[in-house]
Amino acid sequence: MRHFGHLAEDVRSRLFLREPAAFDQDSDAAVLATALGATLYSPATRASLAADIRKQAARGVVSMVLCLEDAIADHEVPAAEANLVVQLGELAATGQQRLPLLFVRVRAAGQITDLVERLGPAIALLTGFVVPKFTEDTGAAFLEALTDAEEACGRRLFAMPVLESPELAHLESRRETLFGVARLLEKYRERILAVRLGVTDLCSAYGLRRSPDLTAYDVALVAGVIGDVVNVLGRADGSGYTVTGPVWEYFPVQERIFKPQLRRTPFAEAHPPAEGLRQQIIEHDLDGLIREIELDRANGLLGKTCIHPSHVPAVHALSVVTHEEFSDAQDILQQSLGGGGVLRSAYTNKMNEAKPHRAWAERVLLRAEVFGVAREEVSFAELLGACLCP
């Protein structure tokens, strides 16, 4: 699979200086973690689950979570498990096809072992499991079960722990909770694909819910937790992990309180002008999502949890490396080979310092591999427009 593979070849050629590279379940973990992009959640109870997975793949989704946890009621769990096994079996029986990276979000460690056994050959469709409410105390059983499941099925399976427990939200326990999570993850490093943030649960510990006019970073409690998680688990010294962005909860049109957060300029300067696209984004409350994605990136997060397909194009369009980013990253790494130093960017608008900017540049080039590099004249508005109207 590849990002933007659902677009026509001539459209990709027009948009990209370097097109996204292909990857699959067997790709390097760093590539897969970067390539997750917009991870779309779906309840495992859906009777049309197999068809939904195919449909979303055709629309450009490259990672999905089939949820057996908070997305379904407690009494639905047995039926959801049975449906999941049947639907994945149906997908496996259809043979070669382009499917997203698939993960199952479980409630209990025993579900991992049980599902691997029940799925049989269809386990080949799964990339791994999502572990909810992860702490050092609760997470060990899940990771041990994952290890056993790998041995039983003979293939690589990843874990994506979700940090969302009250112990993480509460100031007095946050430090030890984070260091405990770090200790446990280090023991299973080869099996950890990414760390996810459960902001909805973190807010629930205080009875909070942000409006569509506010990002997660406007909620001081949440912003503090995100900063601490990245501080401990997102370091660029080889000890860190990919940390993904929090869910954006809104998709219906709401009555707006604040002015739109989306500037007119990128849409006015698009070729052709895309003011209609800007208005469409505003009407669907996606301008807040776009702002939050930008803040995710600025705070060290990559990818995003999504609960509605309409969110996916924005996440992916903003994940494409701009020509300016690519130019800076190449210059920085080239300067690093010469021993460091400072140079003016090719765009003549910033300082590129080889040593302190090197880790950033390496991450940019990895993102460029999986999301591609836009042509110099191509804006985010044009990328998003192509995704919304392939």
C-alpha positions in Angstrom: 0.0 0.0 0.0 1.0 3.6 -0.3 -0.4 7.0 0.8 -2.4 8.7 -1.9 -2.4 5.5 -3.9 -6.2 6.1 -4.4 -5.5 9.2 -6.5 -5.0 8.9 -10.3 -1.4 8.7 -11.5 -1.6 12.0 -13.3 -2.9 13.7 -10.2 -0.1 12.3 -8.1 2.4 13.4 -10.7 1.1 17.0 -10.6 1.1 17.2 -6.8 4.3 15.4 -5.8 8.0 16.1 -6.4 8.6 12.7 -4.8 5.7 10.4 -4.5 5.0 8.4 -1.4 6.8 5.0 -1.3 5.1 1.7 -0.9 5.1 -0.2 2.3 3.4 -3.3 3.8 3.0 -5.1 7.1 6.6 -6.4 6.9 8.2 -3.0 6.5 10.5 -1.6 9.1 8.8 -0.6 12.3 9.9 3.0 12.0 8.4 3.2 8.6 5.1 1.7 9.7 4.9 4.0 12.8 5.4 7.0 10.6 3.0 5.7 8.0 0.0 5.2 10.4 -1.3 8.6 9.5 -5.0 9.0 10.3 -5.9 5.8 12.2 -9.6 5.3 11.7 -11.5 3.6 14.6 -14.6 1.4 13.9 -16.7 -0.6 16.3 -16.3 -4.3 15.8 -20.0 -4.8 16.0 -20.6 -3.5 12.5 -22.3 -6.1 10.3 -20.7 -4.5 7.2 -17.2 -4.4 8.8 -15.4 -6.3 5.9 -17.1 -4.1 3.3 -16.3 -1.0 5.4 -12.6 -1.9 5.5 -12.5 -2.3 1.7 -14.3 1.0 1.2 -12.1 3.0 3.5 -8.9 1.5 1.8 -10.2 2.6 -1.5 -10.6 6.1 -0.1 -7.0 6.3 1.1 -7.2 5.0 4.7 -4.0 3.1 5.5 -4.6 2.2 9.2 -7.7 1.1 11.1 -8.6 0.0 14.6 -11.4 -2.5 15.1 -12.7 -1.7 18.6 -13.8 -4.2 21.2 -13.5 -1.6 24.0 -15.1 1.8 24.6 -16.8 1.9 21.2 -19.2 -0.8 22.2 -21.4 -1.6 25.2 -20.3 -4.2 27.7 -23.0 -6.6 26.8 -22.0 -6.5 23.1 -18.5 -7.9 23.6 -19.2 -11.6 22.8 -21.2 -10.7 19.7 -18.5 -8.2 18.6 -15.8 -10.8 19.0 -17.7 -13.3 16.9 -18.5 -10.7 14.3 -14.8 -9.7 14.1 -13.7 -13.3 13.5 -16.3 -13.8 10.8 -15.6 -10.5 9.0 -11.8 -10.9 9.0 -12.3 -14.5 7.8 -14.3 -13.2 4.9 -11.6 -10.7 4.1 -8.9 -13.3 4.2 -10.9 -15.6 2.0 -11.0 -13.1 -0.8 -7.3 -13.3 -1.4 -4.9 -10.6 -2.5 -6.2 -7.1 -2.0 -5.1 -3.7 -0.8 -6.1 -3.4 2.9 -5.2 -1.0 5.6 -2.9 -1.9 8.5 -5.5 -3.5 10.9 -5.4 -3.5 14.7 -7.8 -4.7 17.3 -8.5 -2.8 20.4 -9.1 -5.2 23.2 -10.4 -4.9 26.7 -8.5 -7.7 28.4 -5.2 -9.5 27.8 -6.9 -12.8 27.4 -8.7 -11.5 24.3 -5.4 -11.4 22.4 -4.7 -15.0 23.0 -8.3 -16.0 22.3 -8.7 -14.0 19.1 -5.4 -15.2 17.6 -6.6 -18.8 18.1 -10.1 -18.1 16.7 -8.9 -16.1 13.7 -6.7 -18.9 12.4 -5.2 -18.0 9.0 -7.0 -14.7 9.1 -4.5 -13.5 11.7 -2.3 -12.6 8.8 -4.5 -9.6 8.2 -3.7 -8.1 11.6 -0.7 -5.8 12.3 -1.3 -5.8 16.0 -3.4 -4.8 19.0 -4.3 -1.6 20.8 -4.0 -1.8 24.5 -6.3 0.6 26.5 -5.7 2.4 29.8 -2.0 1.4 29.7 0.1 1.6 32.9 3.1 -0.3 34.2 0.7 -2.4 36.3 -1.9 -3.2 33.7 0.2 -3.3 30.6 2.5 -6.2 31.4 -0.3 -8.8 31.0 -1.2 -7.5 27.6 2.4 -7.5 26.3 3.0 -11.0 27.6 -0.1 -12.2 25.9 1.1 -10.5 22.7 4.4 -12.3 23.0 2.7 -15.6 23.4 0.4 -14.8 20.4 3.4 -14.1 18.2 4.8 -17.5 19.0 1.5 -19.2 18.5 0.8 -17.7 15.0 4.4 -17.4 13.9 4.3 -13.8 12.7 5.1 -10.3 14.0 2.5 -8.5 16.0 2.8 -5.0 17.3 1.2 -3.3 20.3 0.0 0.3 20.5 -0.6 1.2 24.1 -3.1 4.0 24.9 -2.2 6.4 27.7 -5.5 7.5 29.2 -5.6 6.5 32.8 -6.5 8.8 35.7 -3.1 8.2 37.2 -1.6 10.0 34.2 -4.1 12.9 34.5 -3.5 13.4 38.2 -0.4 15.5 39.0 0.7 13.6 42.0 0.9 10.3 40.2 1.8 11.4 36.7 5.6 11.3 37.0 5.8 7.8 38.4 3.1 6.6 36.0 5.1 7.8 33.0 8.4 6.5 34.2 6.7 3.1 34.9 5.3 3.0 31.4 8.7 3.8 30.0 10.3 1.0 32.0 7.7 -1.5 30.7 7.8 -0.4 27.1 11.6 -0.7 27.1 11.3 -4.4 28.0 9.1 -4.9 24.9 10.6 -2.2 22.6 10.6 -4.4 19.5 6.8 -4.9 19.8 5.8 -1.3 20.4 4.8 0.4 17.2 3.5 3.7 18.6 2.1 5.3 21.8 -1.4 6.7 21.5 -3.0 9.4 23.7 -6.6 8.9 25.0 -7.5 12.5 25.6 -11.2 11.9 26.0 -10.6 9.6 29.0 -8.0 12.1 30.4 -10.7 14.9 30.2 -13.3 12.6 31.8 -11.2 12.5 35.0 -12.2 16.2 35.5 -15.5 16.3 33.7 -14.1 18.2 30.8 -14.9 18.2 27.1 -13.5 20.7 24.6 -15.8 22.4 22.0 -15.1 22.2 18.3 -13.7 25.8 18.5 -10.9 24.6 20.8 -8.0 22.3 20.3 -6.6 19.9 22.8 -3.8 22.4 23.5 -6.4 25.0 24.6 -7.3 22.7 27.5 -4.5 23.4 30.0 -4.8 20.0 31.7 -4.5 18.1 28.4 -1.7 20.2 27.1 0.3 19.6 30.3 -0.2 15.8 29.9 0.8 15.8 26.3 3.9 17.8 27.0 4.9 15.4 29.8 4.2 12.3 27.6 6.4 13.6 24.8 9.1 14.6 27.4 9.4 11.1 28.6 8.4 8.9 25.7 9.0 11.0 22.6 12.7 11.8 22.8 14.8 11.9 19.7 17.8 10.2 21.4 16.8 6.6 20.4 14.9 6.0 23.6 11.6 7.5 22.4 8.6 6.2 20.4 6.2 7.7 17.9 3.5 9.4 19.9 0.2 9.9 17.9 -2.2 12.8 18.2 -5.4 12.8 20.2 -8.8 12.1 18.7 -10.9 14.9 17.2 -14.4 14.3 18.4 -16.5 16.4 16.1 -17.9 15.9 12.7 -21.5 17.3 12.5 -22.0 21.0 11.9 -22.3 22.9 15.1 -23.3 26.5 15.9 -20.0 28.4 15.8 -19.0 30.7 18.7 -15.6 31.8 17.4 -14.5 32.9 14.0 -13.0 30.3 11.6 -9.4 29.4 12.4 -8.5 28.8 8.7 -6.7 31.6 6.8 -8.0 32.6 3.4 -4.5 33.0 1.8 -3.6 29.4 1.1 -6.9 28.8 -0.6 -6.9 32.1 -2.6 -3.4 31.3 -3.9 -4.2 27.7 -4.8 -4.4 26.7 -8.5 -7.2 27.1 -9.2 -8.4 29.2 -6.2 -10.2 27.1 -3.6 -12.4 29.4 -1.6 -15.2 26.9 -2.0 -13.0 24.2 -0.4 -12.3 26.6 2.5 -16.0 27.1 3.1 -16.6 23.4 3.0 -14.0 22.8 5.6 -15.5 25.5 7.9 -19.0 24.2 7.5 -17.9 20.7 8.6 -15.9 22.1 11.6 -12.7 20.8 10.1 -10.8 24.1 10.6 -10.4 23.3 14.3 -9.1 19.8 13.3 -6.6 21.3 10.9 -5.4 23.7 13.6 -5.0 20.9 16.1 -3.0 18.8 13.5 -0.6 21.7 13.1 -0.2 21.9 16.9 0.3 18.1 17.1 3.2 18.4 14.8 4.7 21.4 16.7 4.5 19.4 19.9 6.2 16.3 18.6 3.2 14.1 17.7 2.7 12.3 14.4 -0.5 10.8 13.0 -3.9 11.0 14.7 -6.7 8.9 16.1 -9.9 9.5 13.9 -13.5 8.5 14.4 -14.9 9.7 11.1 -13.7 9.2 7.5 -14.1 13.0 6.8 -11.1 13.6 9.1 -8.6 11.4 7.2 -7.9 13.7 4.2 -6.9 16.6 6.4 -4.5 14.5 8.5 -2.9 13.0 5.4 -2.7 16.3 3.4 -0.9 18.0 6.4 1.5 15.0 6.7 2.9 15.6 3.2 6.4 17.1 3.5 6.5 20.6 1.9 9.1 21.5 -0.6 10.5 24.0 1.9 10.7 21.4 4.7 12.4 18.9 2.3 14.9 21.5 1.1 15.8 22.5 4.7 16.1 18.8 5.8 18.5 18.0 3.0 20.6 21.0 3.6 20.9 20.3 7.3 21.9 16.7 6.9 24.4 17.6 4.2 25.9 20.3 6.5 26.0 17.7 9.3 28.3 15.5 7.1 30.8 18.4 7.0 30.9 18.7 10.8 28.1 21.1 11.5 27.7 24.8 11.4 25.0 27.2 10.4 23.6 28.2 7.0 20.9 30.2 5.6 18.0 28.2 4.2 17.5 28.0 0.4 14.2 29.9 1.0 16.3 32.6 2.7 13.8 32.9 5.5 15.4 31.0 8.4 18.6 29.7 10.0 19.4 26.0 9.6 21.8 24.8 12.3 23.2 21.4 11.5 23.6 19.9 14.9 20.5 20.9 16.8 18.2 20.6 13.7 19.6 17.2 12.7 17.0 15.0 14.5 14.2 17.1 13.0 15.7 16.7 9.6 15.9 12.9 9.9 12.3 12.8 11.0 11.3 14.9 8.0 13.0 12.6 5.5 11.3 9.6 7.0 7.9 11.3 6.7 8.9 12.3 3.1 9.4 8.6 2.4 5.9 7.5 3.3 3.9 10.7 2.6 5.9 12.1 -0.2 7.2 15.6 -1.0 4.9 18.2 -2.5 6.0 20.2 -5.5 7.2 23.7 -4.8 4.1 25.4 -6.1 1.6 22.9 -4.5 -0.1 24.0 -1.3 -1.9 22.2 1.5 -5.2 23.4 0.0 -4.4 21.6 -3.3 -3.4 18.4 -1.6 -6.6 18.5 0.5 -8.7 19.3 -2.5 -7.3 16.3 -4.4 -8.1 14.0 -1.4 -11.6 15.3 -1.0 -12.4 15.0 -4.7 -10.1 12.2 -6.1 
